Amino acid sequence: VIDTVSLALASDWQTTEALKLSGGYSLSRSKGHAAGFSELSTTVDGGIDNVLHSASVGAEYALTKALNLGAQYVFDHYKDKRYAALSGSGHTITTALAYRF
């Protein structure tokens, strides 16, 4: 049985008619034991104890009424309390061009 508890907070701010800013944060905590997982390997006991933090900021700009340009940055930090080699962080940058028909 694995228990996971998550908390998330997000917000958008329409700064001008054309520009919208966004941001968010989430925290996820998992703890327990994956039944049957220990049968797959003698080096892993199936125990789970980890935390994931994610923070994001983004912007969307209306170039025209039908065309939007967007960008977002996300930082993720994963900490595995049982298997430190699995811990780490990542950065993701996305861009988007959206057209409304």
LOSEZA-526464 format. One record per atom (N, C-alpha, C, CB): x, y, z; atom name; residue in three letters. Coordinates in nm, 4 decimals. Atoms other than C-alpha are relative to their C-alpha. Glycine has a CB too. Example, Ala and Ser with C-alpha at 12.3 -4.5 7.8 and 13.67 -1.06 7.14 Angstrom:
2
u 0.0890&v -0.1190&w 0.0000&atome N&residu ALA
u 1.2300&v -0.4500&w 0.7800&atome CA&residu ALA
u 0.0900&v 0.1200&w 0.0000&atome C&residu ALA
u -0.0992&v 0.0027&w 0.1246&atome CB&residu ALA
u -0.0820&v -0.1190&w -0.0060&atome N&residu SER
u 1.3670&v -0.1060&w 0.7140&atome CA&residu SER
u -0.0770&v 0.1090&w 0.0730&atome C&residu SER
u 0.0414&v 0.0462&w -0.1415&atome CB&residu SER
***
This chain:
101
u 0.0842&v -0.1174&w 0.0000&atome N&residu VAL
u 0.0000&v 0.0000&w 0.0000&atome CA&residu VAL
u 0.0891&v 0.1243&w 0.0000&atome C&residu VAL
u -0.0960&v -0.0005&w 0.1219&atome CB&residu VAL
u -0.0742&v -0.1258&w 0.0083&atome N&residu ILE
u 0.1322&v 0.3421&w -0.0958&atome CA&residu ILE
u -0.0963&v 0.1145&w 0.0280&atome C&residu ILE
u 0.0681&v 0.0170&w -0.1401&atome CB&residu ILE
u 0.0804&v -0.1183&w -0.0313&atome N&residu ASP
u -0.0106&v 0.6581&w 0.0594&atome CA&residu ASP
u 0.0670&v 0.1217&w -0.0614&atome C&residu ASP
u -0.0174&v 0.0180&w 0.1541&atome CB&residu ASP
u -0.0505&v -0.1229&w 0.0613&atome N&residu THR
u 0.0306&v 0.9806&w -0.1374&atome CA&residu THR
u -0.0876&v 0.1169&w 0.0422&atome C&residu THR
u 0.0040&v -0.0124&w -0.1548&atome CB&residu THR
u 0.0693&v -0.1234&w -0.0367&atome N&residu VAL
u -0.0621&v 1.3272&w -0.0134&atome CA&residu VAL
u 0.0567&v 0.1104&w -0.0872&atome C&residu VAL
u 0.0163&v 0.0335&w 0.1532&atome CB&residu VAL
u -0.0438&v -0.1086&w 0.0890&atome N&residu SER
u -0.0502&v 1.6246&w -0.2501&atome CA&residu SER
u -0.0661&v 0.1311&w 0.0390&atome C&residu SER
u -0.0321&v -0.0337&w -0.1469&atome CB&residu SER
u 0.0492&v -0.1353&w -0.0227&atome N&residu LEU
u -0.0920&v 1.9984&w -0.2103&atome CA&residu LEU
u 0.0422&v 0.0832&w -0.1198&atome C&residu LEU
u 0.0547&v 0.0607&w 0.1348&atome CB&residu LEU
u -0.0322&v -0.0830&w 0.1170&atome N&residu ALA
u -0.1091&v 2.2398&w -0.5037&atome CA&residu ALA
u -0.0636&v 0.1380&w 0.0149&atome C&residu ALA
u -0.0486&v -0.0680&w -0.1312&atome CB&residu ALA
u 0.0472&v -0.1381&w -0.0010&atome N&residu LEU
u -0.1480&v 2.6142&w -0.5383&atome CA&residu LEU
u 0.0389&v 0.0614&w -0.1337&atome C&residu LEU
u 0.0601&v 0.0818&w 0.1209&atome CB&residu LEU
u -0.0277&v -0.0623&w 0.1307&atome N&residu ALA
u -0.1773&v 2.8000&w -0.8700&atome CA&residu ALA
u -0.0786&v 0.1294&w -0.0116&atome C&residu ALA
u -0.0361&v -0.0962&w -0.1173&atome CB&residu ALA
u 0.0657&v -0.1283&w 0.0181&atome N&residu SER
u -0.2685&v 3.1492&w -0.9800&atome CA&residu SER
u 0.0280&v 0.0549&w -0.1394&atome C&residu SER
u 0.0461&v 0.0996&w 0.1071&atome CB&residu SER
u -0.0144&v -0.0726&w 0.1262&atome N&residu ASP
u -0.3226&v 3.3504&w -1.2994&atome CA&residu ASP
u -0.0231&v 0.1477&w 0.0284&atome C&residu ASP
u -0.0999&v -0.0532&w -0.1091&atome CB&residu ASP
u 0.0166&v -0.1449&w -0.0160&atome N&residu TRP
u -0.2926&v 3.7263&w -1.3287&atome CA&residu TRP
u -0.0051&v 0.0620&w -0.1382&atome C&residu TRP
u 0.1158&v 0.0625&w 0.0856&atome CB&residu TRP
u 0.0185&v -0.0684&w 0.1276&atome N&residu GLN
u -0.4308&v 3.9117&w -1.6306&atome CA&residu GLN
u 0.0511&v 0.1423&w 0.0178&atome C&residu GLN
u -0.1511&v -0.0021&w -0.0464&atome CB&residu GLN
u -0.0624&v -0.1297&w -0.0254&atome N&residu THR
u -0.1896&v 4.2061&w -1.6212&atome CA&residu THR
u -0.0486&v 0.1080&w -0.0950&atome C&residu THR
u 0.1497&v -0.0121&w -0.0103&atome CB&residu THR
u 0.0581&v -0.0893&w 0.1004&atome N&residu THR
u -0.3161&v 4.3670&w -1.9427&atome CA&residu THR
u -0.0968&v -0.0835&w -0.0823&atome C&residu THR
u 0.1111&v 0.0672&w -0.0912&atome CB&residu THR
u 0.0923&v 0.0753&w 0.0852&atome N&residu GLU
u -0.5732&v 4.2702&w -2.2028&atome CA&residu GLU
u 0.0734&v -0.1076&w -0.0797&atome C&residu GLU
u -0.0737&v 0.0947&w -0.0953&atome CB&residu GLU
u -0.0755&v 0.0942&w 0.0834&atome N&residu ALA
u -0.2990&v 4.0939&w -2.3996&atome CA&residu ALA
u 0.0899&v -0.0947&w 0.0796&atome C&residu ALA
u 0.0839&v 0.0763&w -0.0982&atome CB&residu ALA
u -0.0990&v 0.0779&w -0.0744&atome N&residu LEU
u -0.0739&v 3.9561&w -2.1225&atome CA&residu LEU
u -0.0594&v -0.0649&w 0.1245&atome C&residu LEU
u 0.1166&v 0.0885&w 0.0393&atome CB&residu LEU
u 0.0424&v 0.0741&w -0.1191&atome N&residu LYS
u -0.1542&v 3.6863&w -1.8689&atome CA&residu LYS
u 0.1220&v -0.0714&w 0.0579&atome C&residu LYS
u -0.1147&v -0.1024&w -0.0339&atome CB&residu LYS
u -0.1088&v 0.0663&w -0.0704&atome N&residu LEU
u 0.1017&v 3.5658&w -1.6108&atome CA&residu LEU
u -0.0574&v -0.1106&w 0.0876&atome C&residu LEU
u 0.0813&v 0.1013&w 0.0849&atome CB&residu LEU
u 0.0469&v 0.1102&w -0.0841&atome N&residu SER
u 0.0751&v 3.2404&w -1.4185&atome CA&residu SER
u 0.1144&v -0.0541&w 0.0835&atome C&residu SER
u -0.0614&v -0.1121&w -0.0855&atome CB&residu SER
u -0.0991&v 0.0612&w -0.0864&atome N&residu GLY
u 0.2536&v 3.0594&w -1.1407&atome CA&residu GLY
u -0.0641&v -0.1088&w 0.0829&atome C&residu GLY
u 0.0658&v 0.1042&w 0.0899&atome CB&residu GLY
u 0.0546&v 0.1074&w -0.0808&atome N&residu GLY
u 0.2174&v 2.7522&w -0.9296&atome CA&residu GLY
u 0.1065&v -0.0742&w 0.0780&atome C&residu GLY
u -0.0749&v -0.0958&w -0.0865&atome CB&residu GLY
u -0.0869&v 0.0830&w -0.0820&atome N&residu TYR
u 0.3644&v 2.5210&w -0.6708&atome CA&residu TYR
u -0.0783&v -0.1241&w 0.0394&atome C&residu TYR
u 0.0515&v 0.0774&w 0.1260&atome CB&residu TYR
u 0.0635&v 0.1219&w -0.0497&atome N&residu SER
u 0.2891&v 2.1610&w -0.5834&atome CA&residu SER
u 0.1003&v -0.0801&w 0.0818&atome C&residu SER
u -0.0554&v -0.0852&w -0.1167&atome CB&residu SER
u -0.0773&v 0.0858&w -0.0878&atome N&residu LEU
u 0.4146&v 1.9257&w -0.3151&atome CA&residu LEU
u -0.0707&v -0.1341&w 0.0054&atome C&residu LEU
u 0.0163&v 0.0624&w 0.1428&atome CB&residu LEU
u 0.0559&v 0.1351&w -0.0045&atome N&residu SER
u 0.3616&v 1.5504&w -0.3277&atome CA&residu SER
u 0.0901&v -0.0876&w 0.0860&atome C&residu SER
u -0.0152&v -0.0597&w -0.1435&atome CB&residu SER
u -0.0749&v 0.0873&w -0.0913&atome N&residu ARG
u 0.4669&v 1.3042&w -0.0580&atome CA&residu ARG
u -0.0584&v -0.1393&w -0.0093&atome C&residu ARG
u -0.0049&v 0.0527&w 0.1474&atome CB&residu ARG
u 0.0437&v 0.1393&w 0.0091&atome N&residu SER
u 0.4499&v 0.9264&w -0.1025&atome CA&residu SER
u 0.0800&v -0.0856&w 0.0966&atome C&residu SER
u 0.0150&v -0.0532&w -0.1442&atome CB&residu SER
u -0.0650&v 0.0891&w -0.0958&atome N&residu LYS
u 0.5247&v 0.6592&w 0.1550&atome CA&residu LYS
u -0.0771&v -0.1308&w 0.0035&atome C&residu LYS
u 0.0073&v 0.0645&w 0.1420&atome CB&residu LYS
u 0.0647&v 0.1294&w -0.0100&atome N&residu GLY
u 0.4563&v 0.2896&w 0.1743&atome CA&residu GLY
u 0.0859&v -0.1100&w -0.0578&atome C&residu GLY
u -0.1331&v 0.0028&w -0.0693&atome CB&residu GLY
u -0.0698&v 0.1158&w 0.0534&atome N&residu HIS
u 0.5455&v -0.0407&w 0.0165&atome CA&residu HIS
u -0.0738&v -0.0485&w -0.1241&atome C&residu HIS
u 0.0108&v -0.1130&w 0.1062&atome CB&residu HIS
u 0.0566&v 0.0498&w 0.1246&atome N&residu ALA
u 0.4900&v -0.1589&w -0.3406&atome CA&residu ALA
u -0.0046&v -0.1524&w 0.0059&atome C&residu ALA
u 0.0827&v 0.0489&w -0.1228&atome CB&residu ALA
u 0.0143&v 0.1456&w -0.0111&atome N&residu ALA
u 0.3541&v -0.5120&w -0.3031&atome CA&residu ALA
u 0.0461&v -0.0683&w -0.1284&atome C&residu ALA
u -0.1463&v -0.0379&w 0.0309&atome CB&residu ALA
u -0.0477&v 0.0760&w 0.1148&atome N&residu GLY
u 0.5295&v -0.7590&w -0.5317&atome CA&residu GLY
u 0.1208&v 0.0592&w -0.0675&atome C&residu GLY
u -0.1078&v -0.0131&w -0.0988&atome CB&residu GLY
u -0.1136&v -0.0641&w 0.0655&atome N&residu PHE
u 0.7970&v -0.5100&w -0.6351&atome CA&residu PHE
u 0.1316&v -0.0653&w 0.0408&atome C&residu PHE
u 0.0031&v 0.1489&w 0.0332&atome CB&residu PHE
u -0.1249&v 0.0581&w -0.0486&atome N&residu SER
u 1.0630&v -0.6792&w -0.4220&atome CA&residu SER
u 0.0337&v -0.1297&w -0.0716&atome C&residu SER
u -0.0083&v -0.0246&w 0.1495&atome CB&residu SER
u -0.0258&v 0.1232&w 0.0750&atome N&residu GLU
u 1.0275&v -0.9940&w -0.6328&atome CA&residu GLU
u 0.0783&v 0.0272&w -0.1281&atome C&residu GLU
u -0.1316&v -0.0696&w -0.0337&atome CB&residu GLU
u -0.0668&v -0.0326&w 0.1251&atome N&residu LEU
u 1.1729&v -0.8094&w -0.9332&atome CA&residu LEU
u 0.1507&v 0.0134&w 0.0161&atome C&residu LEU
u -0.0563&v 0.1273&w -0.0564&atome CB&residu LEU
u -0.1425&v -0.0222&w -0.0193&atome N&residu SER
u 1.5123&v -0.7415&w -0.7787&atome CA&residu SER
u 0.0383&v -0.0309&w 0.1439&atome C&residu SER
u 0.0383&v 0.1445&w -0.0363&atome CB&residu SER
u -0.0455&v 0.0287&w -0.1360&atome N&residu THR
u 1.7142&v -0.8565&w -0.4812&atome CA&residu THR
u 0.0633&v 0.1222&w 0.0651&atome C&residu THR
u 0.0993&v -0.1152&w -0.0008&atome CB&residu THR
u -0.0637&v -0.1188&w -0.0555&atome N&residu THR
u 1.8662&v -0.5084&w -0.4371&atome CA&residu THR
u -0.0999&v 0.1076&w 0.0403&atome C&residu THR
u 0.0971&v 0.0566&w -0.0995&atome CB&residu THR
u 0.1035&v -0.0989&w -0.0324&atome N&residu VAL
u 1.5378&v -0.3157&w -0.4027&atome CA&residu VAL
u -0.1080&v -0.0703&w 0.0798&atome C&residu VAL
u -0.0596&v 0.0664&w -0.1292&atome CB&residu VAL
u 0.0976&v 0.0673&w -0.0866&atome N&residu ASP
u 1.2954&v -0.3966&w -0.1212&atome CA&residu ASP
u -0.1442&v 0.0440&w -0.0222&atome C&residu ASP
u 0.0361&v 0.0235&w 0.1427&atome CB&residu ASP
u 0.1361&v -0.0430&w 0.0286&atome N&residu GLY
u 0.9897&v -0.2197&w -0.2640&atome CA&residu GLY
u -0.0499&v 0.1127&w 0.0888&atome C&residu GLY
u -0.0914&v -0.1153&w 0.0126&atome CB&residu GLY
u 0.0394&v -0.1106&w -0.0859&atome N&residu GLY
u 0.9824&v 0.0513&w 0.0032&atome CA&residu GLY
u -0.0008&v 0.1315&w -0.0759&atome C&residu GLY
u 0.0927&v 0.0094&w 0.1194&atome CB&residu GLY
u 0.0133&v -0.1300&w 0.0665&atome N&residu ILE
u 0.8693&v 0.3969&w -0.1079&atome CA&residu ILE
u -0.0089&v 0.1082&w 0.1056&atome C&residu ILE
u -0.1246&v 0.0037&w -0.0931&atome CB&residu ILE
u 0.0003&v -0.1147&w -0.0911&atome N&residu ASP
u 0.9442&v 0.7219&w 0.0747&atome CA&residu ASP
u 0.0626&v 0.1172&w -0.0760&atome C&residu ASP
u 0.0790&v -0.0313&w 0.1349&atome CB&residu ASP
u -0.0535&v -0.1080&w 0.0828&atome N&residu ASN
u 0.9776&v 1.0302&w -0.1460&atome CA&residu ASN
u -0.0851&v 0.1262&w 0.0067&atome C&residu ASN
u 0.0114&v -0.0459&w -0.1435&atome CB&residu ASN
u 0.0650&v -0.1309&w 0.0047&atome N&residu VAL
u 0.8896&v 1.3955&w -0.1894&atome CA&residu VAL
u 0.0311&v 0.0637&w -0.1348&atome C&residu VAL
u 0.0474&v 0.0919&w 0.1180&atome CB&residu VAL
u -0.0184&v -0.0718&w 0.1264&atome N&residu LEU
u 0.8376&v 1.5905&w -0.5124&atome CA&residu LEU
u -0.0508&v 0.1428&w 0.0174&atome C&residu LEU
u -0.0745&v -0.0720&w -0.1178&atome CB&residu LEU
u 0.0357&v -0.1415&w 0.0017&atome N&residu HIS
u 0.8397&v 1.9719&w -0.5244&atome CA&residu HIS
u 0.0013&v 0.0458&w -0.1460&atome C&residu HIS
u 0.0989&v 0.0860&w 0.0886&atome CB&residu HIS
u 0.0034&v -0.0578&w 0.1351&atome N&residu SER
u 0.7354&v 2.1489&w -0.8479&atome CA&residu SER
u -0.0426&v 0.1458&w 0.0101&atome C&residu SER
u -0.0971&v -0.0797&w -0.0938&atome CB&residu SER
u 0.0342&v -0.1426&w 0.0048&atome N&residu ALA
u 0.7327&v 2.5245&w -0.9103&atome CA&residu ALA
u 0.0008&v 0.0431&w -0.1465&atome C&residu ALA
u 0.1006&v 0.0869&w 0.0859&atome CB&residu ALA
u 0.0091&v -0.0431&w 0.1400&atome N&residu SER
u 0.6283&v 2.6954&w -1.2330&atome CA&residu SER
u -0.0371&v 0.1469&w -0.0097&atome C&residu SER
u -0.1025&v -0.0847&w -0.0758&atome CB&residu SER
u 0.0405&v -0.1355&w 0.0365&atome N&residu VAL
u 0.5997&v 3.0408&w -1.3857&atome CA&residu VAL
u -0.0209&v 0.0011&w -0.1510&atome C&residu VAL
u 0.1073&v 0.1076&w 0.0445&atome CB&residu VAL
u 0.0275&v -0.0049&w 0.1428&atome N&residu GLY
u 0.4555&v 3.1256&w -1.7231&atome CA&residu GLY
u -0.0636&v 0.1299&w -0.0410&atome C&residu GLY
u -0.0880&v -0.1137&w -0.0399&atome CB&residu GLY
u 0.0627&v -0.1190&w 0.0563&atome N&residu ALA
u 0.3232&v 3.3929&w -1.9517&atome CA&residu ALA
u -0.0656&v -0.0366&w -0.1316&atome C&residu ALA
u 0.1032&v 0.1139&w -0.0197&atome CB&residu ALA
u 0.0695&v 0.0159&w 0.1273&atome N&residu GLU
u 0.0793&v 3.4079&w -2.2396&atome CA&residu GLU
u -0.0309&v 0.1394&w -0.0538&atome C&residu GLU
u -0.1311&v -0.0857&w 0.0159&atome CB&residu GLU
u 0.0195&v -0.1319&w 0.0600&atome N&residu TYR
u 0.0648&v 3.7015&w -2.4788&atome CA&residu TYR
u -0.0832&v -0.0143&w -0.1267&atome C&residu TYR
u 0.1363&v 0.0681&w -0.0313&atome CB&residu TYR
u 0.0866&v 0.0002&w 0.1182&atome N&residu ALA
u -0.2118&v 3.7665&w -2.7326&atome CA&residu ALA
u 0.0611&v 0.0907&w -0.1060&atome C&residu ALA
u -0.1450&v 0.0464&w 0.0360&atome CB&residu ALA
u -0.0557&v -0.0777&w 0.1110&atome N&residu LEU
u -0.0401&v 3.8733&w -3.0530&atome CA&residu LEU
u -0.1119&v 0.0636&w -0.0823&atome C&residu LEU
u 0.0883&v -0.0894&w -0.0899&atome CB&residu LEU
u 0.1229&v -0.0472&w 0.0637&atome N&residu THR
u -0.3803&v 3.9074&w -3.2216&atome CA&residu THR
u -0.1153&v -0.0674&w 0.0731&atome C&residu THR
u -0.0027&v -0.0319&w -0.1556&atome CB&residu THR
u 0.1133&v 0.0667&w -0.0639&atome N&residu LYS
u -0.7331&v 3.7961&w -3.1293&atome CA&residu LYS
u 0.0026&v -0.1512&w -0.0215&atome C&residu LYS
u -0.1305&v 0.0572&w -0.0529&atome CB&residu LYS
u -0.0032&v 0.1422&w 0.0311&atome N&residu ALA
u -0.6624&v 3.4588&w -3.2883&atome CA&residu ALA
u 0.1348&v -0.0672&w 0.0272&atome C&residu ALA
u -0.0364&v -0.0196&w -0.1430&atome CB&residu ALA
u -0.1341&v 0.0566&w -0.0123&atome N&residu LEU
u -0.2893&v 3.4111&w -3.2195&atome CA&residu LEU
u 0.0623&v 0.0352&w 0.1354&atome C&residu LEU
u 0.0896&v 0.0501&w -0.1142&atome CB&residu LEU
u -0.0619&v -0.0180&w -0.1312&atome N&residu ASN
u -0.1277&v 3.3613&w -2.8766&atome CA&residu ASN
u 0.1379&v -0.0629&w 0.0025&atome C&residu ASN
u -0.0877&v -0.0602&w 0.1105&atome CB&residu ASN
u -0.1338&v 0.0517&w -0.0218&atome N&residu LEU
u 0.2348&v 3.3104&w -2.7794&atome CA&residu LEU
u 0.0158&v -0.0246&w 0.1495&atome C&residu LEU
u 0.1095&v 0.0985&w -0.0541&atome CB&residu LEU
u -0.0133&v 0.0321&w -0.1411&atome N&residu GLY
u 0.3125&v 3.1364&w -2.4524&atome CA&residu GLY
u 0.1344&v -0.0621&w 0.0314&atome C&residu GLY
u -0.1103&v -0.0928&w 0.0429&atome CB&residu GLY
u -0.1235&v 0.0610&w -0.0477&atome N&residu ALA
u 0.6112&v 3.0235&w -2.2460&atome CA&residu ALA
u -0.0190&v -0.0368&w 0.1466&atome C&residu ALA
u 0.1222&v 0.0960&w -0.0189&atome CB&residu ALA
u 0.0089&v 0.0439&w -0.1387&atome N&residu GLN
u 0.6514&v 2.8350&w -1.9203&atome CA&residu GLN
u 0.1328&v -0.0614&w 0.0427&atome C&residu GLN
u -0.1156&v -0.1013&w 0.0185&atome CB&residu GLN
u -0.1181&v 0.0603&w -0.0613&atome N&residu TYR
u 0.9392&v 2.7381&w -1.6902&atome CA&residu TYR
u -0.0467&v -0.0813&w 0.1204&atome C&residu TYR
u 0.1056&v 0.1091&w 0.0420&atome CB&residu TYR
u 0.0348&v 0.0871&w -0.1121&atome N&residu VAL
u 0.9061&v 2.4457&w -1.4467&atome CA&residu VAL
u 0.1281&v -0.0546&w 0.0623&atome C&residu VAL
u -0.0929&v -0.1163&w -0.0462&atome CB&residu VAL
u -0.1104&v 0.0599&w -0.0748&atome N&residu PHE
u 1.1514&v 2.3387&w -1.1771&atome CA&residu PHE
u -0.0578&v -0.1112&w 0.0864&atome C&residu PHE
u 0.0755&v 0.1068&w 0.0874&atome CB&residu PHE
u 0.0419&v 0.1154&w -0.0794&atome N&residu ASP
u 1.1066&v 1.9920&w -1.0254&atome CA&residu ASP
u 0.1174&v -0.0464&w 0.0851&atome C&residu ASP
u -0.0514&v -0.1156&w -0.0913&atome CB&residu ASP
u -0.1022&v 0.0572&w -0.0879&atome N&residu HIS
u 1.2982&v 1.8576&w -0.7262&atome CA&residu HIS
u -0.0589&v -0.1243&w 0.0650&atome C&residu HIS
u 0.0479&v 0.1035&w 0.1084&atome CB&residu HIS
u 0.0441&v 0.1288&w -0.0518&atome N&residu TYR
u 1.2591&v 1.4911&w -0.6351&atome CA&residu TYR
u 0.1018&v -0.0495&w 0.1019&atome C&residu TYR
u -0.0186&v -0.1034&w -0.1147&atome CB&residu TYR
u -0.0894&v 0.0543&w -0.1020&atome N&residu LYS
u 1.4019&v 1.3488&w -0.3131&atome CA&residu LYS
u -0.0543&v -0.1353&w 0.0439&atome C&residu LYS
u 0.0137&v 0.0974&w 0.1218&atome CB&residu LYS
u 0.0349&v 0.1350&w -0.0425&atome N&residu ASP
u 1.3918&v 0.9763&w -0.2508&atome CA&residu ASP
u 0.0762&v -0.0281&w 0.1287&atome C&residu ASP
u 0.0331&v -0.1065&w -0.1110&atome CB&residu ASP
u -0.0631&v 0.0177&w -0.1303&atome N&residu LYS
u 1.4579&v 0.9097&w 0.1170&atome CA&residu LYS
u 0.0526&v -0.1415&w 0.0212&atome C&residu LYS
u -0.0979&v 0.0343&w 0.1093&atome CB&residu LYS
u -0.0489&v 0.1380&w -0.0124&atome N&residu ARG
u 1.5200&v 0.5372&w 0.0659&atome CA&residu ARG
u 0.1145&v -0.0292&w -0.0958&atome C&residu ARG
u -0.1133&v -0.0983&w -0.0248&atome CB&residu ARG
u -0.1004&v 0.0256&w 0.1039&atome N&residu TYR
u 1.7309&v 0.5409&w -0.2514&atome CA&residu TYR
u 0.0518&v 0.1342&w -0.0518&atome C&residu TYR
u -0.0600&v -0.0861&w -0.1171&atome CB&residu TYR
u -0.0520&v -0.1337&w 0.0297&atome N&residu ALA
u 1.9370&v 0.8606&w -0.2685&atome CA&residu ALA
u 0.0429&v 0.0157&w -0.1457&atome C&residu ALA
u 0.1170&v 0.0307&w 0.0905&atome CB&residu ALA
u -0.0439&v -0.0079&w 0.1400&atome N&residu ALA
u 2.0651&v 0.7760&w -0.6196&atome CA&residu ALA
u -0.1143&v 0.0403&w -0.0936&atome C&residu ALA
u 0.0580&v -0.1346&w -0.0445&atome CB&residu ALA
u 0.1156&v -0.0385&w 0.0822&atome N&residu LEU
u 1.7115&v 0.8390&w -0.7514&atome CA&residu LEU
u -0.0366&v 0.1473&w 0.0157&atome C&residu LEU
u -0.1200&v -0.0860&w 0.0357&atome CB&residu LEU
u 0.0319&v -0.1404&w -0.0251&atome N&residu SER
u 1.6987&v 1.1939&w -0.6112&atome CA&residu SER
u 0.0631&v 0.0900&w -0.1059&atome C&residu SER
u 0.0475&v 0.0416&w 0.1399&atome CB&residu SER
u -0.0563&v -0.0946&w 0.0954&atome N&residu GLY
u 1.7531&v 1.4929&w -0.8367&atome CA&residu GLY
u -0.0985&v 0.1102&w -0.0340&atome C&residu GLY
u 0.0429&v -0.0717&w -0.1262&atome CB&residu GLY
u 0.0806&v -0.1145&w 0.0412&atome N&residu SER
u 1.6174&v 1.8041&w -1.0021&atome CA&residu SER
u -0.0027&v 0.0088&w -0.1514&atome C&residu SER
u 0.0546&v 0.1308&w 0.0609&atome CB&residu SER
u 0.0103&v -0.0204&w 0.1439&atome N&residu GLY
u 1.5049&v 1.9041&w -1.3469&atome CA&residu GLY
u -0.0594&v 0.1351&w -0.0319&atome C&residu GLY
u -0.0832&v -0.1093&w -0.0633&atome CB&residu GLY
u 0.0510&v -0.1272&w 0.0497&atome N&residu HIS
u 1.4344&v 2.2201&w -1.5428&atome CA&residu HIS
u -0.0677&v -0.0262&w -0.1338&atome C&residu HIS
u 0.1144&v 0.1065&w -0.0138&atome CB&residu HIS
u 0.0714&v 0.0153&w 0.1262&atome N&residu THR
u 1.1769&v 2.2343&w -1.8220&atome CA&residu THR
u -0.0464&v 0.1369&w -0.0472&atome C&residu THR
u -0.1204&v -0.0973&w 0.0151&atome CB&residu THR
u 0.0483&v -0.1232&w 0.0619&atome N&residu ILE
u 1.1104&v 2.5244&w -2.0574&atome CA&residu ILE
u -0.0845&v -0.0396&w -0.1208&atome C&residu ILE
u 0.1193&v 0.0950&w -0.0417&atome CB&residu ILE
u 0.0866&v 0.0281&w 0.1141&atome N&residu THR
u 0.8178&v 2.5081&w -2.2977&atome CA&residu THR
u -0.0455&v 0.1314&w -0.0629&atome C&residu THR
u -0.1222&v -0.0855&w 0.0430&atome CB&residu THR
u 0.0573&v -0.1133&w 0.0725&atome N&residu THR
u 0.6920&v 2.7475&w -2.5619&atome CA&residu THR
u -0.1169&v -0.0511&w -0.0820&atome C&residu THR
u 0.1063&v 0.0700&w -0.0911&atome CB&residu THR
u 0.1172&v 0.0395&w 0.0776&atome N&residu ALA
u 0.3659&v 2.7446&w -2.7506&atome CA&residu ALA
u -0.0471&v 0.1161&w -0.0872&atome C&residu ALA
u -0.1137&v -0.0470&w 0.0933&atome CB&residu ALA
u 0.0646&v -0.0940&w 0.0904&atome N&residu LEU
u 0.2054&v 2.9184&w -3.0424&atome CA&residu LEU
u -0.1380&v -0.0569&w -0.0283&atome C&residu LEU
u 0.0834&v 0.0222&w -0.1331&atome CB&residu LEU
u 0.1379&v 0.0497&w 0.0114&atome N&residu ALA
u -0.1733&v 2.8833&w -3.0402&atome CA&residu ALA
u -0.0806&v 0.0879&w -0.0943&atome C&residu ALA
u -0.0679&v -0.0054&w 0.1385&atome CB&residu ALA
u 0.0864&v -0.0707&w 0.0939&atome N&residu TYR
u -0.4150&v 2.9760&w -3.3162&atome CA&residu TYR
u -0.1454&v -0.0425&w 0.0235&atome C&residu TYR
u 0.0430&v -0.0283&w -0.1475&atome CB&residu TYR
u 0.1441&v 0.0278&w -0.0175&atome N&residu ARG
u -0.7926&v 3.0021&w -3.2614&atome CA&residu ARG
u -0.0706&v 0.0154&w -0.1353&atome C&residu ARG
u -0.0640&v 0.0967&w 0.1076&atome CB&residu ARG
u 0.0766&v -0.0053&w 0.1256&atome N&residu PHE
u -1.0149&v 2.9214&w -3.5574&atome CA&residu PHE
u -0.1295&v 0.0737&w 0.0191&atome C&residu PHE
u -0.0281&v -0.1401&w -0.0528&atome CB&residu PHE
***
